[in-house]
Amino acid sequence: MPKMIVSIDGVVIKEVALTKERTTLGRRPYNDIVIDNLAVSGEHAVLHMAGENVEVEDIGSTNGTYVNGQAVKRQALRNGDLVEVGKYKIRFMHDGAGENYEKTMVFTPGMLPPRTLTSRPAPLSAGAAPAVPLSAAIRVVSGAAAGREVALLKVVTTIGKPGVAVASITKRHHGFVLSHVEGIEYPRLNGKATGAEPVLLKDGDRLELAGTEMEFKQQ
């Protein structure tokens, strides 16, 4: 079931499951998702759901509605997208969104052993621009799941411990980006906290989340 995770300053304040065709968001108390802040309009935005598809529509708000940093009028949402209204960040999550999305990789004992990646990028023709490598993976290097390797074959893969700290890795045309999803703890990249903005990953990057260290591998 799709849901919206509302946070401010990195602290999750509510989670709202999307169960209706039309879910309203705004400052007024009659909205389905109420955000009591002057930067949010009384009737700010609407979430439209049709089957597995969800779209966000700005309905003439004063300060606008943003998806992944871009102002939108109406925009289809993908698992892991970040909707911003005022200072509030609302993460769209849909674990059952179909074959393009991986479910959360949870760090628990008894996981499967590492698996070998077999997919490789197609060879480039003469004069062609380099394409984003098609093969990438996350390898767990500490904790109970150490040694496990998960191929990033889907558009979005979420990692972490639900209720503690969750992040997403999204495959985009220019590479793979890491984003904070929920929890007070932000992912650490090469020893430094990442913050709220998505970060482009590079081969060999070290990630740390929910007490587990991982390595990003891109071929």
Secondary structure, 3 states (H helix, E strand, C coil): CCEEEEEECCEEEEEEECCCCEEEEECCCCCCEECCCCCCCCCCEEEEEECCEEEEEECCCCCCEEECCEEECEEECCCCCEEEECCEEEEEECCCCCCCECCCEECCCCCCCCCCCCCCCCCCCCCCCCCCCCCEEEEECCCCCCCCEEECCCCEEEEEECCCEEEEEEEECCEEEEEEEECCCCCEECCEECCCCCEECCCCCEEEECCEEEEEEEC
